[in-house]
Amino acid sequence: MGATADKIKGTTNEAIGKAKQGIGEATGSDRMQGEGAVQEVKGKGQKAMGDAKQATKDAVNDAAAATNKNL
């Protein structure tokens, strides 16, 4: 999966997780709150993975550009 896809999935999971937590609070469901918290953390991890992939790609491209400049 690419960096952008990871970031999109992460953002989606974060939003759904927050919504589940809100629904859980409104209905008094500890289970729903817990599921929401887990999904939100999962989303944050996915976004972090996307950021890391993007940073790696950018570093490789910068290194290649610097190498080509020196040739």
C-alpha positions in Angstrom: 0.0 0.0 0.0 1.3 3.5 -0.8 1.8 6.4 1.5 -1.3 8.2 0.3 -3.5 5.1 0.8 -2.1 4.6 4.3 -2.8 8.2 5.2 -6.4 8.0 3.8 -7.1 4.8 5.6 -5.6 6.1 8.8 -7.7 9.3 8.7 -10.8 7.2 8.0 -10.1 4.9 10.9 -9.4 7.8 13.3 -12.7 9.4 12.4 -14.7 6.2 12.7 -13.0 5.5 16.0 -13.9 8.9 17.4 -17.5 8.5 16.3 -17.7 5.1 17.9 -16.4 6.5 21.1 -19.0 9.3 21.0 -21.8 6.8 20.3 -20.5 4.6 23.1 -20.5 7.5 25.6 -24.0 8.6 24.5 -25.4 5.1 24.9 -23.4 4.0 27.9 -21.7 1.3 26.0 -18.2 0.6 27.3 -17.7 -1.9 24.5 -18.4 0.6 21.8 -16.1 3.1 23.5 -13.3 0.5 23.6 -13.7 -0.4 20.0 -13.6 3.2 19.0 -10.4 3.8 21.0 -8.7 0.8 19.4 -9.8 1.9 15.9 -8.6 5.5 16.5 -5.2 4.2 17.6 -5.1 1.9 14.5 -5.8 5.0 12.4 -3.0 6.9 14.0 -0.6 4.1 13.3 -1.7 3.9 9.6 -1.1 7.6 9.2 2.3 7.3 10.8 3.2 4.5 8.4 2.1 6.7 5.5 4.2 9.6 6.8 7.2 7.3 7.2 6.8 5.9 3.6 6.5 9.4 2.2 9.6 10.6 4.1 11.6 7.6 2.8 10.5 8.2 -0.7 11.4 11.9 -0.4 14.8 11.1 1.0 15.5 8.6 -1.9 14.4 11.1 -4.5 16.6 13.9 -2.9 19.6 11.6 -2.8 19.0 10.6 -6.5 18.7 14.3 -7.5 21.9 15.2 -5.7 23.7 12.3 -7.3 22.5 13.4 -10.8 23.5 17.0 -10.1 27.1 15.9 -9.3 27.5 13.8 -12.5 
